[in-house]
């Protein structure tokens, strides 16, 4: 029955038996329909008395996004495959979120001198993942602005930031690949003694976190540059994405503020809200982290189909446990987790469980995907020699 349902869905969506490369024809056939319908859903989401129209449009948007995700491939550039899957996932889940809102979404902050416009509000809603300036982003903490205030210097700084983070991302990816020559190997080397095994795993997992951070920051910088220069948006509409994650003094501080918040609302909608109805605030936190685990699992299965469910659920679940534990500590003692002790606690706990998380990424094939960043880095050979030499030294201890 399941097989029949899958075949029927493929027939309805006209999904090809093999995933096709993205070319102009396939882009027009598979990518434009969900993007345009997503924008139409955004227009309806900011327009009064359109609830039933949103309900009618939502299944079409979700099916078109699913069709695009299952039909297209980017040969030799699997990182783009992941980005494409993220885009289709965001289109489907955000459209569903807007559909369930009975009242239109309201934008309460606009650039100085801007005239209210349904089309411009819809465009901002479609691309504004964090909800900055919208009524649905309650509780969002935005990092402090430290970049230049004048537009010209802001753009110059952002261009430099994009280039710097692209370079770091390429170096980090090359380093991880040098540690992991196996196509879908684990970051845990069973041939090493326990301490060295854990040390090596922590190094790789921290490199992985740095690489993800730099990749997202580079993409955010490029979007910022385009929005400010081409669309003439105010730099204030593009606040920083990260707030020095390595300085977090609690697990809640890390995931609730210092790490990027691009998918915060999506995870709250998919997992936080449903579980909070049964288990209250504790369920809200566990549900949001569980939704994040499922999200990352979907991306990993896109690459090579290997299921790493246990690693994703356990690692994200332990983050939820720590956040709830810190909340309980505050209720019992009246003090927040913080300071030097909080920083040490966060470093130890996050390293302990992100090692399992990054091991899932490695087994899923994330780090062996080809990337234009590492192939173009001018210090690729130096990084490879250094990392392989260090790894060989570890195995002599």
PEVEN-V215968 format. One record per pair of residues at least 24 apart in sequence whose C-alpha atoms are under 8 Angstrom apart, sorted by sequence separation. I is the first residue (numbers start at 1). J is the second residue. D is the distance in Angstrom with one decimal. If there is no record, write none. Layout:
I,J,D  I,J,D
This chain:
37,61,5.9  65,89,7.3  109,133,4.6  217,241,6.9  267,291,5.3  292,316,7.4  108,133,5.6  109,134,7.0  179,204,7.7  217,242,7.9  267,292,6.0  65,91,6.8  66,92,7.9  107,133,5.8  108,134,5.8  290,316,6.7  34,61,5.7  65,92,6.2  107,134,4.4  108,135,6.9  289,316,5.7  290,317,6.6  34,62,7.9  106,134,5.9  107,135,6.3  176,204,6.3  289,317,6.4  62,91,7.5  105,134,7.4  106,135,5.7  34,64,5.1  61,91,7.6  62,92,4.7  105,135,6.8  106,136,8.0  289,319,7.5  33,64,6.7  34,65,5.3  61,92,6.5  62,93,7.8  105,136,7.2  176,207,7.0  286,317,6.7  289,320,6.1  319,350,7.6  176,208,7.4  62,95,7.7  30,64,7.6  31,65,8.0  34,68,7.8  61,95,7.3  62,96,7.9  286,320,5.3  319,353,7.8  172,207,6.1  173,208,7.8  285,320,6.0  286,321,7.5  318,353,7.1  172,208,7.5  30,67,7.2  31,68,6.1  58,95,6.3  30,68,5.1  58,96,6.2  172,210,7.5  173,211,6.7  285,323,7.7  315,353,5.2  172,211,5.8  285,324,7.3  315,354,6.3  30,71,7.7  58,99,6.7  169,210,7.8  315,356,6.2  316,357,7.7  30,72,7.9  169,211,5.1  282,324,6.4  315,357,5.5  168,211,7.5  169,212,7.8  54,98,7.8  55,99,5.7  312,356,7.8  54,99,5.3  55,100,7.9  169,214,5.6  311,356,5.9  312,357,5.7  26,72,7.9  168,214,6.9  169,215,6.0  311,357,5.8  51,99,6.9  166,214,6.9  311,359,7.8  312,360,6.7  165,214,5.0  166,215,6.8  311,360,5.8  13,63,7.3  22,72,6.1  51,101,7.7  165,215,6.9  13,64,7.6  19,70,6.9  20,71,6.1  21,72,5.6  22,73,6.4  51,102,5.9  15,67,6.3  19,71,4.7  20,72,4.8  21,73,4.8  22,74,6.3  51,103,7.5  165,217,6.9  166,218,6.0  308,360,5.7  14,67,7.8  18,71,7.3  19,72,4.9  20,73,5.6  21,74,5.4  38,91,6.3  42,95,7.7  45,98,6.0  165,218,5.6  13,67,6.0  19,73,5.6  21,75,6.8  34,88,8.0  41,95,6.5  45,99,7.4  49,103,7.8  50,104,8.0  15,70,7.0  16,71,6.1  48,103,7.0  49,104,7.8  162,217,7.2  163,218,7.4  308,363,7.5  15,71,5.7  35,91,7.6  42,98,7.8  48,104,5.5  162,218,4.6  308,364,7.1  34,91,7.6  38,95,6.8  41,98,7.9  47,104,5.8  161,218,7.2  162,219,7.5  306,363,7.5  307,364,7.5  46,104,4.8  47,105,8.0  306,364,5.8  45,104,5.4  46,105,5.1  162,221,5.4  305,364,7.5  44,104,7.9  45,105,6.0  46,106,6.6  161,221,7.0  162,222,6.5  304,364,6.4  300,361,6.8  303,364,6.7  304,365,6.6  159,221,7.1  303,365,6.4  158,221,5.8  159,222,7.6  301,364,6.8  303,366,7.3  158,222,8.0  300,364,5.1  300,365,7.3  158,224,7.7  159,225,7.1  300,366,7.2  158,225,6.8  251,319,7.1  155,225,6.3  252,322,7.9  47,118,7.3  251,322,6.6  252,323,5.3  46,118,6.9  251,323,6.0  155,228,7.7  155,229,8.0  252,326,7.6  43,118,6.8  46,121,7.2  251,326,8.0  43,119,6.6  46,122,6.5  250,326,7.8  45,122,7.7  43,121,7.9  43,122,4.9  42,122,5.0  43,123,8.0  42,123,7.3  154,235,7.5  39,122,7.0  42,125,6.5  39,123,7.0  42,126,6.0  151,235,7.0  39,126,6.5  250,337,5.9  38,126,7.6  249,337,7.1  250,338,5.9  249,338,4.8  249,339,6.0  249,340,7.1  249,341,7.8  250,342,5.4  249,342,4.6  250,343,6.3  145,239,6.4  249,343,4.0  144,239,7.7  145,240,6.3  248,343,6.1  249,344,7.6  250,345,7.2  251,346,5.5  143,239,7.0  144,240,7.1  247,343,7.1  249,345,7.8  250,346,5.3  142,239,7.1  143,240,5.8  249,346,6.2  142,240,7.5  143,241,6.9  248,346,7.1  142,241,7.9  143,242,6.4  144,243,7.3  251,350,7.5  143,243,5.3  132,237,7.4  143,257,7.2  141,256,7.6  142,257,7.2  143,258,7.1  141,257,5.7  140,257,7.9  140,261,8.0  111,233,7.5  111,234,6.1  111,237,7.7  137,265,7.4  130,261,6.2  130,262,5.2  129,262,5.3  130,263,7.1  129,263,6.8  130,264,7.1  130,265,7.2  129,265,8.0  206,351,7.7  205,351,7.6  202,351,6.3  205,354,6.6  202,352,7.9  205,355,5.4  208,358,6.9  202,355,6.1  205,358,5.5  201,355,6.2  205,359,7.7  97,266,8.0  187,358,7.8  188,359,7.3  94,266,6.8  97,269,6.9  187,359,5.5  93,266,6.8  186,359,5.6  186,360,7.8  187,362,6.7  90,266,7.8  186,362,5.9  185,362,6.2  186,363,5.7  184,362,6.0  185,363,5.4  184,363,4.6  184,364,6.3  185,365,7.9  184,365,5.0  183,365,6.5  184,368,7.5  183,368,5.9  181,368,7.9  180,368,7.8  177,367,6.3  176,367,6.8  177,368,6.1  173,367,6.8  196,394,7.2  174,374,5.6  170,371,7.9  173,374,6.1  170,373,4.5  171,374,6.2  192,395,6.7  169,373,6.8  170,374,3.8  169,374,7.4  170,375,7.4  167,373,7.0  170,376,7.6  171,377,6.7  174,380,6.6  178,384,5.7  166,373,6.5  170,377,5.9  171,379,7.4  175,383,6.1  179,387,6.8  171,380,6.8  174,383,6.9  175,384,6.2  178,387,6.2  179,388,6.7  167,377,6.5  174,384,6.7  178,388,6.1  171,383,6.9  175,387,6.1  179,391,7.0  86,299,7.5  85,299,6.8  82,299,6.1  85,302,7.8  82,302,7.2  81,302,7.8  82,303,7.5  81,303,7.7  78,303,7.0  79,366,7.8  79,369,6.5  78,369,5.6  79,370,7.3  77,369,7.0  78,370,6.5  79,371,6.6  76,369,7.8  77,370,5.6  78,371,7.7  76,370,6.2  77,371,6.2  77,372,7.9
